């Protein structure tokens, strides 16, 4: 079986002996066919009846893909059988970023160093800043009657907030954005490694500055923290800061882009939120269920059978988080956005020990976006004759969204 798609020119890995032929389905999960038209629907096709819930693809070095909500949820939580030591395919050797490439108990100690910065109490202080920034951005472009949403808004808000948390100069934003993009959507493994190296180099300078002259920002806190009574090495500090940096630069902007694109085409949902502002938080949860962006990977730690699938140590398995939220076995009418839906359990932020520590911050940023945008631009659409620019990757991305509206003042 095949749905190879955009990546069809790449070399196919041989199918290992432990993979039964009926479990082979040829698809490049980073470039599913049709992603440029509708990223989430292109993945939803993997729920077809003739495709196994867990299958092997020969693309990207060969790996498993889990397509159903129950399996995605379980695998993300089960770090003993499914390790985070490798998260993407094909294998790229690079310095592990703590805590994301570690499993408990190692992971727990590192995560505890950054977790306080992302707790609701700390984030509530950032909400006001996010609101000010959102209003300023919108007020600036509103009179023009149009904006390219990604570069004009979506990239500014989460990144502005993040750079505020770590006290990085605003003028470095464009440089860091370019590096983050190469990390999650590289042309090849070399570009990814080069971008990671450049991020570590940039952070190395900032870490040295904070060691010499600490402030109360997150980098200073990481620099001055200890694990088991010992100070962190520069490599550990770079890894932690790199993780926070990469996490803060990409995924929220992508999710916000997909949400804005959806709302541009759905006046009814916009009206519902404008008439019932108390629905905003529920709307954020429902939109996060419907429009996840991350394809999360795990490495099998030992040979074992899972639901009749023979897994071998070293095998990789990818969980497209989109497919949990779109699984009709877990949600009635999953493609429909329903703000009255009971708060859904999904895997948009991962699950278990590795659940994204920035999930609360992401929710706040999306809430602020909905509130402040709809207050000022209740009616908007994609510019006639144009369409959203979308592509796959480790994270699905909406990279171009030209929006227009009638200026009423």
C-alpha positions in Angstrom: 0.0 0.0 0.0 1.2 3.5 -0.7 0.4 7.2 -0.3 4.0 8.3 -0.6 3.3 12.0 -1.4 5.8 14.9 -1.6 8.8 12.9 -0.3 8.4 10.1 -2.9 11.9 10.7 -4.4 13.7 9.7 -1.2 15.2 6.3 -0.8 13.0 3.5 0.7 14.4 1.6 3.7 14.3 -2.2 3.5 11.4 -3.6 5.5 12.8 -5.5 8.5 12.1 -9.2 9.0 10.0 -8.6 12.1 7.5 -6.4 10.2 4.6 -8.4 8.7 3.8 -7.4 5.1 0.2 -6.5 5.9 1.5 -3.8 8.3 3.5 -1.9 5.6 2.0 1.3 4.2 4.2 3.7 2.3 3.8 7.3 3.4 6.2 10.1 4.3 4.6 11.3 7.5 6.4 14.7 7.2 5.0 15.2 3.7 1.5 13.5 3.6 -0.2 13.8 0.2 -2.5 16.8 0.1 -0.9 18.6 3.1 -0.6 21.8 1.1 -4.4 21.9 0.7 -5.4 20.7 4.2 -2.7 19.5 6.5 -5.0 17.9 9.1 -7.2 16.1 6.5 -4.1 14.8 4.8 -3.3 12.9 8.0 -6.9 12.0 8.8 -6.8 9.8 5.7 -4.6 7.4 7.7 -7.8 6.4 9.6 -9.0 4.6 6.5 -10.4 1.1 7.2 -7.8 -0.6 5.1 -4.8 0.9 7.0 -3.7 -0.8 10.2 -3.9 1.3 13.4 -0.2 0.8 13.7 1.8 0.3 10.5 5.4 0.5 9.2 6.5 2.9 6.5 9.8 2.6 4.6 10.2 6.4 4.4 12.7 8.4 6.5 14.8 5.4 7.4 11.8 3.2 8.1 9.6 3.5 11.2 6.2 2.7 12.8 3.3 5.1 12.9 0.5 5.0 15.5 -2.7 6.5 14.2 -5.4 6.1 16.9 -6.1 8.2 20.0 -5.8 5.4 22.6 -2.4 4.3 21.2 -1.0 7.8 20.8 -2.1 8.7 24.4 -0.7 5.4 25.9 2.7 5.5 24.0 3.4 9.1 24.9 2.9 8.2 28.6 4.8 4.9 28.6 8.5 6.1 28.7 9.7 2.7 29.9 8.8 1.0 26.7 8.9 4.0 24.4 11.8 6.3 25.2 12.4 9.9 24.4 16.1 9.4 23.6 15.2 10.0 19.9 12.2 12.1 18.8 12.4 12.4 15.0 13.2 10.3 12.0 15.6 9.6 10.4 18.2 9.4 13.2 20.3 12.5 13.5 23.1 12.4 16.1 23.3 15.6 18.1 23.7 16.8 21.7 20.6 15.7 23.7 18.6 18.6 24.9 17.6 18.1 28.6 14.9 17.3 29.6 13.2 16.4 26.3 15.7 13.7 25.3 15.8 12.1 28.8 13.4 9.8 30.5 12.5 9.8 34.2 14.1 9.9 36.7 16.8 12.0 34.9 14.1 13.9 33.0 12.3 14.9 36.3 15.3 16.8 37.8 15.9 18.8 34.7 12.2 19.6 34.1 11.9 20.9 37.7 14.3 23.6 36.8 12.1 25.2 34.1 8.7 24.2 35.3 8.1 27.1 37.7 8.5 29.6 34.9 5.5 28.0 33.2 3.1 27.6 36.2 -0.2 29.4 36.0 1.0 31.9 38.7 4.0 32.9 36.7 2.1 33.0 33.4 -0.7 35.2 34.7 2.0 38.0 34.9 2.8 37.4 31.3 -0.8 37.5 30.2 -1.0 41.3 30.6 2.2 41.7 28.5 0.7 39.4 25.8 -2.5 41.4 25.8 -0.6 44.7 25.4 1.5 43.2 22.6 -1.6 41.8 20.8 -3.4 45.1 20.9 -0.4 47.0 19.7 0.1 44.7 16.7 -3.5 44.7 15.7 -4.0 48.5 16.1 -0.9 49.0 13.9 -2.1 47.0 10.9 -5.9 47.3 11.3 -6.2 50.6 9.2 -4.5 48.9 6.2 -7.4 46.4 5.9 -5.0 43.5 5.4 -2.1 41.6 7.0 0.0 38.5 6.3 -1.1 36.9 9.5 1.9 34.7 10.2 4.7 37.3 9.8 2.4 40.2 10.9 1.0 38.7 14.1 1.4 35.0 14.8 5.2 35.0 15.0 5.3 38.2 17.0 3.1 37.2 19.9 4.6 33.9 21.3 8.1 35.0 20.4 7.7 38.4 22.0 6.5 36.7 25.2 9.2 34.1 25.2 12.0 36.7 24.6 10.5 38.6 27.5 10.8 35.5 29.7 14.5 35.0 28.8 15.4 38.7 28.5 16.7 38.4 24.9 17.0 41.6 22.8 14.0 42.1 20.4 16.3 42.7 17.5 17.5 39.1 17.6 14.0 37.8 16.9 14.3 37.5 13.1 17.6 35.6 13.4 16.3 33.1 15.9 13.1 32.6 13.9 15.1 31.6 10.9 17.1 29.1 12.9 13.9 27.6 14.5 12.4 27.2 11.0 15.5 25.3 9.8 15.3 23.1 13.0 11.8 21.9 12.4 11.6 22.1 8.6 15.2 21.4 7.4 16.1 20.7 3.8 18.3 17.9 5.1 20.0 16.6 8.3 23.0 18.8 7.7 20.9 22.0 7.7 19.2 20.8 10.9 22.5 20.2 12.6 23.9 23.6 11.4 20.8 25.4 12.8 21.1 23.6 16.1 24.8 24.5 16.3 24.0 28.1 15.6 21.4 28.2 18.3 23.9 26.6 20.8 26.5 29.2 19.7 24.1 32.1 20.2 23.0 30.7 23.6 26.6 30.1 24.6 27.2 33.9 24.4 24.1 34.7 26.4 24.9 32.1 29.1 28.4 33.5 29.6 26.8 37.0 29.9 24.3 35.7 32.6 27.0 33.8 34.5 28.9 37.1 34.7 25.9 39.3 35.3 22.7 37.3 36.3 19.2 38.8 36.2 15.9 37.4 37.2 15.1 36.0 33.7 14.7 32.3 32.9 18.2 31.9 31.5 19.8 33.4 34.6 17.7 31.0 36.8 18.8 28.0 34.7 22.5 29.1 34.8 22.4 29.4 38.6 20.4 26.2 39.4 21.8 22.9 40.6 21.0 19.2 40.2 21.8 16.9 43.1 23.9 19.7 44.6 26.1 20.3 41.6 26.1 23.3 39.2 25.0 22.6 35.7 27.6 22.3 32.9 27.5 24.7 30.0 26.3 21.9 27.8 23.4 21.2 30.1 22.5 24.9 30.4 22.7 25.2 26.6 20.4 22.2 26.2 17.8 23.5 28.6 17.8 27.0 27.1 17.8 25.6 23.6 14.7 23.5 24.3 12.8 26.5 25.7 13.9 28.6 22.8 12.9 26.1 20.1 9.6 25.4 21.9 8.8 29.1 22.2 9.6 30.0 18.6 7.5 27.7 16.5 4.6 25.6 17.6 2.2 28.2 19.0 2.7 30.4 15.9 1.8 27.4 13.7 -1.3 26.5 15.8 -2.4 30.2 15.8 -2.1 30.3 12.0 -4.3 27.2 11.5 -6.9 28.6 14.0 -7.0 32.0 12.2 -7.3 30.3 8.8 -10.3 28.3 10.2 -12.0 31.3 11.7 -11.5 33.3 8.5 -13.7 30.8 6.7 -16.3 30.4 9.5 -18.3 33.5 10.3 -20.6 31.4 12.5 -17.8 30.4 14.9 -16.6 34.0 15.0 -20.1 35.2 15.9 -20.4 32.6 18.6 -17.3 33.8 20.3 -18.2 37.5 19.9 -21.7 37.0 21.3 -20.4 34.6 24.1 -17.0 35.8 25.2 -17.2 33.4 28.2 -16.8 30.5 25.7 -13.3 31.6 24.8 -11.4 29.2 27.1 -13.5 26.3 25.9 -13.0 27.4 22.3 -9.2 27.4 22.9 -9.3 23.7 24.1 -11.6 22.7 21.2 -9.4 24.4 18.6 -6.3 22.8 20.1 -8.0 19.4 19.8 -8.9 20.1 16.1 -5.6 21.7 14.9 -2.5 20.1 16.5 0.8 20.4 14.6 3.4 18.0 16.2 4.5 14.6 14.9 6.0 13.2 18.1 8.5 10.3 18.0 9.7 7.7 20.5 12.3 4.9 20.4 11.4 1.3 21.4 13.6 0.3 24.4 13.4 -3.5 24.0 11.7 -6.3 22.0 8.1 -6.8 22.9 4.6 -7.2 21.4 2.1 -4.3 21.6 -1.4 -5.1 20.5 -0.2 -7.9 18.2 2.5 -5.7 16.7 6.1 -7.1 17.1 8.3 -4.2 18.1 12.1 -4.4 18.3 14.6 -2.4 20.4 15.7 0.6 18.4 12.6 0.8 16.2 11.1 4.3 16.0 7.4 5.0 16.2 5.9 8.4 15.3 2.6 9.7 16.8 1.0 12.4 14.7 -0.8 14.3 17.6 -3.4 15.4 15.0 -4.7 11.9 14.8 -5.7 11.7 18.4 -7.9 14.8 18.2 -9.4 13.6 14.9 -10.1 10.0 15.9 -13.9 9.3 15.6 -13.4 6.4 18.2 -12.6 9.2 20.8 -14.8 12.1 19.5 -18.2 12.3 17.9 -17.9 14.1 14.5 -14.2 14.9 15.1 -13.8 17.2 12.1 -16.4 19.6 13.4 -15.3 22.4 15.7 -17.9 22.5 18.5 -17.3 25.0 21.3 -19.9 23.2 23.4 -18.0 19.9 23.3 -17.0 18.7 26.8 -13.4 19.6 27.5 -11.5 17.0 25.4 -8.6 14.8 26.4 -6.2 15.0 23.5 -2.4 14.7 22.9 -1.8 18.1 21.4 0.7 18.9 24.1 1.9 15.3 24.5 1.1 13.3 27.7 2.7 11.9 30.8 6.1 12.9 32.1 7.0 14.7 28.8 3.8 16.7 28.5 4.8 20.2 27.2 5.6 22.5 30.1 4.5 25.5 28.0 0.9 24.2 27.5 -0.6 26.8 29.9 1.3 29.6 28.3 0.2 28.5 24.8 -3.4 28.5 26.0 -3.1 32.0 27.4 -1.6 33.3 24.1 -4.3 31.7 22.1 -7.0 33.1 24.4 -5.6 36.6 24.2 -5.4 36.3 20.4 -9.1 35.4 20.1 -10.2 38.0 22.5 -8.3 41.0 21.2 -8.5 40.1 17.5 -12.3 39.5 17.4 -12.9 42.6 19.4 -11.2 44.7 16.7 -11.6 42.6 13.5 -14.8 40.6 13.9 -15.2 40.0 10.1 -12.2 38.9 8.1 -11.4 36.4 5.3 -8.6 35.0 3.3 -7.7 37.5 0.5 -9.8 36.6 -2.6 -7.8 34.7 -5.1 -5.2 33.6 -2.6 -4.9 30.7 -0.2 -3.0 29.7 3.0 0.5 28.3 2.5 0.8 25.0 4.4 3.4 22.3 4.5 4.3 19.3 6.7 7.5 18.5 8.6 8.2 17.4 12.2 5.6 20.1 12.9 2.9 20.9 10.4 3.1 24.6 9.5 0.9 27.3 8.2 3.6 29.7 6.9 1.5 32.2 4.8 -2.0 33.5 5.5 -3.1 36.7 3.7 -6.2 38.1 5.6 -8.4 41.1 4.6 -11.2 43.0 6.2 -13.3 46.1 5.8 -11.9 49.1 7.8 -14.7 50.6 9.7 -13.1 53.7 11.2 
